[in-house]
Amino acid sequence: PIIDKIDTLLAVHYQFTQEELDFIINYDIKFRMGKSLFNEEDNDDEE
């Protein structure tokens, strides 16, 4: 996605390590996937 390309360019500018860049790119996965990522676990608790 375009946002990952932007993150990569900014990482070069700010001299982030690869580990820091990976953190930034993957940081929002829990917000994007949110309930669907954890939905199966939540359903098991409700039963």
Protein Blocks (a to p, Z undefined) as FASTA:
>chain_A
ZZlmmmmmmmmmnopafklmmmmmmmmmmmmnmmmmmmmmmmmmmZZ
